[in-house]
Amino acid sequence: MRIGYFTSSFPHRDPGTDRVLIPHAYGGVENGTYQLAKQMAKKGHDVFVFTTSDNGGDSYEEYGNIHIHRYSKNFSIGRAPISFGSLYKPIISGIKLDIVHARMGNLPVPLTGYWYSRRHSVPYIVSYHGDWDATFGSPGRRVGVFLFNNLLCDYILSNADKIIALSKEHAHESKILGKYLDNIVVIPNGLNPEEFEIPYTKEQCRENLGLPGKAKIILFLGSLTPIKAPDILVKSMKIVLDSIPDAYLVIAGDGPMEQELIELTERLGIGASVRFTGFVSDEKSQYYKAADIFVLPSRHEAFGNVLLEASASGLPIVVSDIRSVRAIVDEECNGLFAQIDDEVDFAQKIVYLLRNEVVRREKGANAREKCEPFTWDAIATKTERLYLGVLNE
């Protein structure tokens, strides 16, 4: 097959070696597209990626049977790169595809993918990664998200041959996806477990990262946005420290709430027990290994990639009681649930795990088993099966 991936951003990395060519902060959508492109290329398919450029003008990269077309960014809305070239250049490129797979992230690429599919009469598949929240960010972002949610989502999704949701629970809970349930296929994101098998001990990771060697380390990794609720974790940390004075919170990630969170830690008088790292990439696996537990207090998740990563790293998890994460977290196996927006409940669950080393180790050992169905090889096989099914309809 000749597969076209339409995504607003795509890592500047060599797919053959995974060497980073241009450092940049990429999230789950971009990394998921990158991993899927690699796996499809391994299966012998020709892969064409249409995306924006992080370093200036239009460019083309070729790595075996992976072809990457990058189009110059004109401006950004929030962290979303907007490229006018990506709106039409793939359509007139002369590249012939058998199937189009667009990531329902930032515009205009989902639109471009749809228009390409109609002009060239090929199937159009959309991956939906979560409802967009219009309640925070710059005025431009708020207006853009409002228009996207209320006008463009239905236009794109109603014309898709198939829609990929990351979990059955999210498909049913989403404000957007509810009317499309009959056309949805559930294929989660994946991971490469070997990326989290690193040749360092916990103590070495702490030393490498400048973290306190004897502390009980709580890790949060994600975007600092209201939907992830890092403020709830900071508030819970104040309570945790009353019971466990040597607890230490690492907040790895960046986003619009960063300064607000720093100020909150100072007001609560816990600044000495909290580390803000900013966005982490190459050191991510070391942060996981350095930690004792992982906490995700999100108000909503489509799936929760970081929960897979924490599980692959052998960390017990405390997470909001959200239905969509139950494929990864099980209270009888690898984690504990806390009530959404309840810092007291989060603090109690964190303290319980930090005080009970036997339980913590048992849940951490169980966590790795939860990752087995989610390797990128398995996810690519499911996706390939979907492509072939759509092409044969």
N, C-alpha and C positions, 0 to 999 in steps of 0.2 A: 504493500500500500504506500501511497504518497500522502502523508498526513500533514496537515497544516495546523500549527498551534498559534493562536492569536492571544497575546497576553501583554498587558501594559508595561511590564518590566520583566527582564530575564537576566539572570546573573552573568556577569562578564567573567566566565570561567571556561577553561578548556575541558570539555566533556570527557576527553580521553584520559586526562590525568587529575581532574578536579582542581588544577592549579588556578588560584585567583589571579585574574589579569588586571582587574580594576576593583579595588575594595568598595563596597557599597552595602547599605543596610537593606537586606531583602527579607520578606516575610514568607509565610507558608504558601501563598499562592505562587509566588515566583519560584521558590525552591521546589514546590510540587511539580510545576511545569518542567523545570530543568530535569528532575529525576525521571519523570515520565518520558521525556524526549530521549534521554540516555537509554532507558530500557527498551523503548520501541526501536531505536537504532540497533541495539544488540539483537533484537528479534529479526533484523534484516529489512526493516521498513525504511523508506526515505522520509526524513523528518524536516519540515520547513517551519521555522519560527519567525513570526512577524511581531516586532516589539519596538520599544523606544530605545534611544541611545542615551547613555549617561556621560558621554565624553565629546559632545559636539554634533557633527553632521551625520548624514546617512553613512552606513557602513555595511559590509557583508563579511561574514566569517564562515568558513567551511571546515568541519571536523569530520572526515569520513563521510558518512551519509546523513550528517546533521548540518543543515544550512540555516544560518541565522541572518535575518534581514533586520537591521536596526534603522529607525527613522528619527531624524533630529527632533529633539524636544523643543517646543515653542515656549511653554510656560508650565507652571505647576499650580494645582489647586490643593492646598495642604501639602501632602507628600505624594500626590498623584501626578505623574508626568503626563502632559498633554502634547500630542504630536499631530499636527494637521496632516503631515505626510502619511502617517499610518492609517488615515481615514480613507485614502484612495489608492495609494501606490501599490499595495498588494493586489488590488483588483485588476490593475492594468499592467501588472508585472510580466504577464505571459507565462507564469508558473502554473502548471496544471496539477491540481490536487484531486485525490479520490474522496477525501473527507475533511471537513473543517471541525476543529475542536477549539472553542473560545472559552477563555476564563472570564467569568462574570465579575470582573474586578472593575478597574477604572476605565472610563471611556477614552478614546472612541473604539478600541479594538473589538469589543463584542459586536458593535454595529458593523464594523468592517468585515468581520467574519461572516455575519449574516448576509451582507450584500454580496460578498464574494460567492457564497454558496448559491445564491439565487441567480446571479449572472452566469455562473458556470454549471448550474444544475447538479450540485453535489450535496450530500447530507450535511446537516448542521447540528452539532452537539454543543451544549453549553454546560460548563461546570459552575454550580452556584455555591459560593463560599460563605454566605451569611448575609443577613439583613444589614443594611447600612443605617447608621444612627445619625440623624440630622440635628441632634441637640447640642453638639459641641463643635469647636473649631472656629475658623475664620468665617466671616459672613459669606465669602465666596464658596467655601466648602459647604456651609449649611444650605445655601441655595442650590448648589450642584447636587447634593445628596437628595434634597427634596424633589428636584426635577427628575433625577434618576429613579427614585422610588416610585413616583407617581405617574410618570409618563413613559420612560424608556424601558423599565423592567418588563412590563407587560408586552411591549412591542417585541422585545428580544425573545422572551421566554415563550410567547404564544406561537412564534415561528420556528422554534427548535424542533428537530426531529426527535431528540431525546434530551432530557435534562438530568445531569448527574448531581445528586445531593450527597453530602458527606455522611449523613446518618439518617435513619428512618425517623428518629425522634425529631430532629431538626426540620425535616421536611413537613412534618405534621404541625410543628409549633410555629414555623415561619409565617410572618404576616404576608409574605409575598408568594410562597410556594403552594399554599393551600389549594388554590384552584387548579394546580397542575399535577396533582398526585398521580393521576392515571398515566402520566407521561414521564414519571421519574424513575430512575435507576439509582440505587444506593451503591456508591463505590467510595470508600473512605480514602483519606490520605495515607501515606506509608512512611517508612523510614528504613534506613540501612543500619541495623543494629551494630555492625562492626565499627561504625563511626564513634561509638561510645565505649569501645573497648580500647582504652588508651594505656600506654606503658608507664603510668604514674600511680603511686599510692595516693590515698586521701591526703595524707600528711604532705606529700610532695606537691599536690595540687594546691593546697592551702598556702604553702610557702611560695610557689610560683606566682600565685595571684595576690599575695600580700594579705591573706586573710588570717585571723587569729587561730593559732594551732589547736587550742584547747576548747574553743567555744562550741556550742551546739548551734549549727548553722542551718537557717531556714532560707530556702531559695524561692524567689519568684522570678520568672523569666517570661517577658511578653511586652506588648506595647502599653505605654502608660496612658491609657484612655479610660473614660468612665465605664465602658462596657466591661473592662477587665477588673474594675474595682480595686486597684492597688491601695486606695485610701482606707478601705476596710482592713486590709492586712496591716497597714501602718498603725491603725488604731488598736488592732488586736495585739500588736507587738508591745504596746504599753502595758497591757494586762499580762502578757506572757512574762515580761521581765519581773513582775512582782513575784512570780513563782520560780522563775529560772533566771537568775541574774546574769548568767553567762550565755544566754541566748543571743544570737547575732543574726540579723536579717540582711540578706543580699537581694537587692532589687536590680535585676539585669534587664535593661531595655530602655527605650526612649519614647517620647511622645509628649503631647500637649500638657499633661498633668505633672511633668517632672518638677518644675519649680514649686508648684503648689504642694507636692509631696515633701519636698525638702523643707519647706516652711512648716509643714505639719509636724515633721519629726522634731524640729526645733521647739515648736510650741509645746509639744508633749514632753520635751526634755529627754528624748531618747536618741538624739543625733549620734552619740558615740557608739550606739549599738546597731546602726543601720548604715549600709554601704550602697550608694548609687553608682553603678558601673557605666551607665550609658549602654548603647547597643553593643552586643558582643557577637562575634562570629567565630573566628578561629579558636578562641578560648572557651567556647560554649561547653564542650564536653568536659573540660576541667572544672568549670563551675558546678556542673551536675555532680561530678565525682567528689568534689570538696564538701558538698552539702550533706546534711543528715536527713532532712525531709524536704519535700517540694510542696508548695502551696499555691493554689490558683483560685482566687475568690471571685471569679467572673460572674456577672449578672446574666450572661448569655454566652453560649458557645455553639457553633455549628458542629464542631468535632473536638478540637483541642489537641493540636499537634504536640504541644509541649508536654502533654500527659504521656504520650508515647515515648518521647525522649527521656522523660524522667523515669519511666518504667524500664526502658532499655538500660538506664544507668543504675538500676537497682534501688531506686528511692521510694520509700512509702510516700503516699500522697494525701493531702487534705484539700478537698475541692468543694465548690458549691454544689448543692444538691440539684443538679441539672440533669434531665433525662438523657440528653444527647451524649453525655460523657460515660454512661454506664457500660458501654461496650469496652471501655478501657479500665475503668475503676470499679472495683467490687469491694464492699466493706468486709466481706469474708475472706478476701484475698490480699489486696494490695493497698488499701486506702481507707479513708474515712470521709463522710459527707458532713458538711456544715450548712446551716441555713443561709440563704442568700442575704447579704447586707447585714449579717449579725456578727459583729466583731467579737462579742462575748463567746458565742458558740465556736467560732474559729479559734479563739484563744484556748478554749477548753480542749479542743481536739489536738491542737499543736502541743500543748503542755502534756497531754496524755501520751502522745508518741515520744516526746523528748524524755519523759520520765521512765518509759518502759522500753528499755533497750532490747529485750527479748522480742516483744511485739514488733518493734521497729525493724529488727533484723529479719524476722519472719515475713513481714509484709514486703520488705525490700527484695528478699529472695524470690517471693511469688511474683513480683512485678515484672521480672524479665519474661516470664511465661506468657503474660498478656500481650506481648509484642509479636508473637509468632505469626498470627494471621495477617500482620500488617507490613510485611516486607514489601519494598517497591517492586520486586519481581512478581509477587503475588498480585499486587494492585495492577501492574501493567498487563498481566494475563487477563484479568477481569475486564480491563478497559479494551484490550484487543478483541476480546470476545464480543463486547458491545459494538465496536466498530464493524466487525464482520456481520453481525446480526442486522445492523441498520443497512449496510450495503446490500444485503441479500433480500431485504423486504421488497 
